[in-house]
């Protein structure tokens, strides 16, 4: 922050991974932060320096800013927003059964704010909401506060890093002057600040996630075709991704996308499209491919097990929707475990970040990766780096039928083969001819 600029007072409503990234990120910028959450027990934990979710380095950063006085937490909303220059709303917007976004938490916050004197503060909506929501909020708070919609583009597990290193800052506002009040908080980062209408910013968030999800589904379509044709999808997608018009990120095949954002945002956009009588064929196809992918993984396992897993003991590595987190919301790994159990398999699972007692799954829980591998076959469902480090020979000694289906393509195919393991990745099947080609090349 420039020495000539006065630190701002920032209230942050909601302490999930978006709210916490904002708390720590704005404290790093030198601002004064008050975090609020409706859960008193979470507030007490945060006051003690205990974060509500897993991310490398976040605990140390939180303690630093608690000690230097830049960050504090309260469970009283009026005291949190009192005298705030910016009030950031970062509460959850889960899906209704029909796919539409449930914005009840946002509505509750806005209703509470209408009862308070905000003295012209800027209310920043960072929760993902359907197009048109921020216009309603702006009307509700008109004369008491300005409203901007500033979508987050944060990856769970690296949210603080992403906050501090954005590709761009998108701000929706009723005027450029209002939008730049928020955009100026990021001025020293020298990143593009894109000020647009409230509705355009809401759509920019949803469509960004939709495009990334589409790339994942595309990669899985490619991988499934390569698998059927005895080709290697990793070679194919690497060549595709080197094209600058396409890019390599999110072109990794696997079990599909999970977590609290992509599926939810796609469903919300499809619901909005239906309400507007607009087509959403590509959005629907992206979801359809993703829904099928976990079943494809199970089908691959059944093929390698001779046509049935009824009565077989299946080890599972990974339950979190991605490595680096302990989040199992909409994790496709959980759907795969449930499908395995429905096929008659006995499932034993291990995830280094998941306490088995905290989730209800039709499986038992192992204390280590190798303990989970005391089974007929193994599925790899989360890309934890420690799984890659497991010795292939130690793994082979534990697997009775020597079958591994790697839903994340993280294991060394040559090491697996050398240890006598029948290995299947996603789009990584190798014929004798392709192995000979690789060795000769």
Buried (B, 14 or more C-beta within 10 A) or exposed (E): BEEEEEBBBBBBBBBBBBBBBBBBBBBBBBBBBBBBBBEEEBBEBBBEBEBBBBBEEBEEBBBBBBEEEBBBBBBEBEEBBBEBBBBBBBBBBBBEEEBBBBBEBBBEBBEEBEEBEBEEBBBBBBBBBBBEBBBBBBEBBEEBBBBBBBBBBBBBBBBBBBBBEBEEBBBBBBEEEBBBBBBEBBBEEEBEBBBBBBBBBBBBBBBBBBEBBBBBBBBBBBBBEBBEEEBBBBBBBEEBBEEEEEEBEBBBBBBBBBBBBBBBBBBBBBBBBBEEEEEBEEBBBBBEBBBBBBEBBBBBBBEBBEEEBEEBBBBBBBBBBBBBBBBBBBBBBBBBBBBBBEBEBBBBBBBBBBEBEEBEBEBEBBEEBBBBBBBBBBBBBBBBEEBBEBEBEEBBBBBEBBBBBBBBBBBEBBBBBEBEBBBBBBBBBBEEEBEEEEEEE
